[in-house]
Amino acid sequence: MLTRRAALGGLAATWLATPTTAGLLRPSVGDEGATLRGLAAAKGLLFGAANNTYWLRDPDFAAAYIRDCGIMVPEYEMKRDTTEPSRGVFDFSGADALCAFARRNGMLSRGHPLIWYAANPPWLEQAVADARDATIFTDYIAELAGRYRGRLHSWDVVNEAIETDDGRADGLRNSFWLEKFGPGYIDAAFFTARAADPSAMLVYSDFGLEHDSPRNDARRRATLKLLEGLRARRVPVDALGLQGHLVAFGKAINQKKLAAFLDEVTAMGLKILITEHDVDDSGGAIDFTTRDNAVSDISRRMLDVVLDNTNTIALLTWGLSDRYLKYDGTRDRILRGTPRMLPLDGIMQPTAMRGAIARALVGARPR
């Protein structure tokens, strides 16, 4: 399992206030030294990555991020355990800082997430159980989405509502949201988000839709069923967020299956965003060359399919550099904490994955 490490401590306000620092980083390698945001823009796409206020204390990271990213999504600063740690007490300082950083550096911003079963404050689950009505989440959506009204490209409105292993016929996750409010909580979240921010693209986001396995097959079917129902009820969902969390060793991608799934999504009139792409390289070889080749290959196999669909509008990775990742337990000792799962490695040099992303962007059809 992989965990995030905020190694640098708290936010230094001076870094968030610093003008563009791209000159501190030498030109990155990918496609003839081009930036990923530039390669994406040339095809009418957006490239970006998750960010957080801790990482921006690091000048090398900040420079790399400014150089390559045209759209920012907060890794953690918009999750409810951060934004409402105590009931009715809000803290948007981190989210505000990240959005300001993006705006100063010519980037768009995404919101993530409005409703999720995880990353909630300790008080919330009991409050939901005791709630008399849906205002426990609709008021929160109105507060958070309303704060950034007109300023965000898109919102992950409902995150990871599918879990076919839970055994429901509809494939929905047995979350505390579902247990209290039934499947209608998803509709209500989207309607509330649209009212709070009419101009933002509203996204349903989930994982486990990319690989070739019986579980991923079931998750794709359940996702299509969910989206079809939302569209039939005229719920204002605009796009599917394909998270893009891949596994380098032991799992494959069937490109025909993935393309057919995306064709069904786009036939509903929905856009597609890759919202959290990374590749877990912890299950196979130890040497960098083998791991890099496996990571770049699986990434490219997904990207070639998803970017070939002209309803795809954005690609975001879940972080930009391996510097802030580590393995847990035994493999941490074996690999000396050196994952290779993002576009830049621990010393901010381009990885093979970055090359795969660059080549996929170059090969994508123009929008």
N, C-alpha and C positions, 0 to 999 in steps of 0.2 A: 504494500500500500504506500502511496505517496502522500506526503504532507507538505504544507507550505511553511516556510520559515521566514519570519520577519526579523532578519538578523541585524538590522541596523537601528532598531529602536524606534522612537517616536518621530513624528513629522517635524522637519525643520522648515519653518515658514519661509525662510529665505530661498530655499530651493524652489518652492512652488511659485515664488514671486520672480524668479530669475528669468530673463529673456531666453530666447532660443539658444541652446548649448550644443547644437549639432556639430559645430566646428571642433569640439573636443574629441570627436570620434572619427577615425579614419574611414574612408569610403568602404562600405560593406560589400562583400562579394555575393553574388547571387546570379544575376544575369548581366554580365559586363559591368558590374559595379552599380547597377541601377537600384533605386530604393524600391521596397515592396509596395509602398503607397503609390509610387509613380507607375510601376508596372500594372497595378490594379486599375488606377485611374485611366490609363491608356485604353482599357477595355470596358470602361464604364462601371467598374467595380470599386468597392471599398476594401482596404486592408487595415486591420487594426489588431489590438491585443488587450487583454485584461491588464489593469494597472492598479496600484494602490499607493497610498500616501507614504508608506514606509520605503518602498523601492525608489521613490523620487528623491530621497536623500542622497542617493548614489549618482554622482555626476555622469559616470559612464552609462549607466542605465538610462538616465533622463535623456542624454544625447542620442542614444540608440533609438529610444522610443520616439522622440521627436522626428528623427530621420525617417523611420520606416512606417510609422502609423498615421493613418488618416482618419481613424475613428477609435474612440476610447470607450471601454466599459469598465466600471469599477469591479474589482475582484470581490471586495467585501463591504465596501462603505455604504452600499444601499440595501444591505440585508437587515432584516428587522431587528435582530439582536444588537445591531449597531445604531440604527436610526431611532428605535424606541426601546431603550434598555429598561426603562420603568414605564408603566402604563401612563400614557398621556404626556410623557416627558420625552421630547424629541431632540435628536442630535444629528444635524445634517452637515456638520463642519467638514467631515472627510469627503462626503459627496460633493459639497460645494467647492472644495479645494480642487478636486480632480476635474470637475467640469470647467472651472476657471482656467486650470492648466491647459486643458484641451482647447478651449476657446482662444487663449493667447497664442497658441501654436498652430492655429488654422485647422483644428480637427473637429469632427463631429463627436457627439457623445451618445451612448446608449444607456438605458436604465435597466437594472437587473437586481433582483426580481421583485415583483409586487406580491405574489403569493407563492410560497414554497413550504414544503413540509418540514424543512430543516433550517438551521441557522436562525432560529427564532429565540426571543428572550425567554428566560425561565418561567415568567409569569403567564405566558400567552396560552399554553395548552389548556390549563385549568380555566382561564378566562373564556376560552372558546367553549369548553364543556358547559360553563355556567351561563353562556350568552342567551339572551332572549330572542335575538334576531341577528341578521347578517352584518349589522353595523360594526361588529368587532373587526371585520376586514374591509368592508366598503368605506368606512370612514378613514381607515388607514390609507387605502388606495387613493382616495380623494386628497388626503393630506400630502402624500409623497408625490404622486403624479402631478397634482396641482401646483406644487412648489416649482416644478421644472416645466410647467406648461409652455409649449411653444419653443422649448430650448433643446429638446432631445430628438434624435433621429428615430428612435424606436424604444419600445419597452418589452422586456420579457415579462408578460403579464402573469401567466401561470407557468410554473417551472416544474417539470417532472411529475405530472399527474398520472402517468402510466406505470403500472407494475404488474405485468401479467402473472408473475409468480404468486401474487396474492390470491389468485383463484377466482376472481369475479368474472362473470360472463362478458362484461364490457371492458375488461382489462385495466380498470382504474385502480390506482393505489389506495389501499386502506389507510389513508392518512386521517389525522384528527379533523381536518377540514371536511373530508368526505363523510366521516362518521357523524358529524354534527349536522351538516347542511345538505348532504346528498350530492349527486353530480351537478346540481344546479349552481353550486358555488363557482364553478368554472365560468358559466354564462354570466353570472352576476359580476365576477371580477372584470371580465372584458367590457361589459356595458358601463361599469363604473369608471374604468380607465379611459374609455372613449369620451365620457362626459368631462373627465378631469383634464384631458389633454387631447383635443380633437385632431391635432395635426401629427401626432406621433404614430408611427407604424406599430401595430399591436401584434405581438409574436407569442405563439405557443412554442415552448422549448423543451426538448427531451433528448435523452441519450439512448444508446443501445439500438440504433436504427441503421447502422452502417455495415456491421460484419455479417458474414454468412454463417448463421447458426440457427437452430430451432428457436432459441429464445429471442434472437433478433427478428426472426420471421414473425413470431407472435407479437412482438412489440410494434413492428411495422403495421401489422393488421389492426392492432388496437388503436394506433395513432391515426390511421386512415379513418377508422370508425368514429373516433372522437372528432376529427376535423370535419367529416361529412355531417355529423350531427350539428356541430356549431354552425356550419354554413346553411344547413336546412332550416335552422331556427333563426337565421339572420343575425347571429351573434357577430360583433365586429372584430373578427380575427383577420389579420392581413397577411400573416406569414408564418411559416414553420421555421423554428430554430433547430437546425440539425447540429447537435453539439460537437460531434466529431472527435470524441474521446476514443482513440484507437489503441489497439494492443499489437505490438510489433511481432511477438513470438507466440505461435500457437493459435492464432485466429486469422482468417482470410476475409477478403472482400470479393463478393460475386458482383462484378460490375453490371451485368445485365439485370440482376435482381434490384440493385440499388437504383439504376436508371429507371426501371419500371415503377418503382415506388415513387420516385420524384416526379415522374410523368403524371401519376395519379394525384399527387399534391398540386401540381401546377394546373391540372385540368379543373380543379376547384377554383381557379383564379387566385391562388396564393403565391406569394413570393417565397424565396428560400434564403436563409442566412446560415452560414456555418458560424456558430457562436462561441465555441469553446475548444477549438482544435488543439489537441496535443497527442503524443504517442507514448504510451507506457512501454519502456524498453527493459523492464526489470525481470522478464521471465526467460531470458535466453543467454546468449553468449556474453562473456565478460569483456572481450577486446573491443575497442572503440570502432574499428573498421567494420566488423560484423554487425554491431549494434546500429551504427550510422546507416549502413546499407539497408538494414531491415526497417528502420524508422522511415527513411526517405522513400523506400519502395511502397510501404503501406499508405503513407501520406499521399503520395502521387497517385496511387490507384483510386483512392477516394476522390481526390481533387479533380482528376481528369473527368470523372463522371459528373460530379456536382457542378463544376464550373462549365461543363458543356451544356448544361441546362440554362437557357438564357433568362429564366426567371430567378436565377441566383444573383443576388445583388451585393453580397458582402462575405468576407472571410475574416474571422477573428480567431487568434490563437489564445489559449488560456495562460497568459503570461508571454513574455518575449524572450526571456533569458533563463537558462538552467541555473543561474547563480542562486536563485531563491527556492530551489527544490532540494529535497534530500530523500534518500531511501530510509526506511525503518529497518531495524533489526539486523539479521545476519547479512543480508545483501548489502546493507550500508557498509559493513566492515569489508566485505569482499570487493565491492566496487569503489570503496573510499568516497562514497557520497557523490558520485559523478553521473547523474542521469543525463541523457542526451535526447531530450524529448521536445525541445522548443527550437525556434529559429536561431537563437544565439546560445553559445555554451557559457560555462561559468566564468570565462574571461572575456566575454562579449565578442567572441569571434563567431563567424557564420558556421552553422552546422550543415550537414548534408540535408537535413530537413528544410533549411532555408533555401537551399538550391532547388529542392523538389517543388517548394511553393513558387519560387520564381519561375521555374520552367512551366508549371501549370498555369500561372497567370499569363505568361507569354503565349501559351498555346490556346488560351480560352477564346471563344468567339466574342466579338464586340457586342456590347449591349446597345 
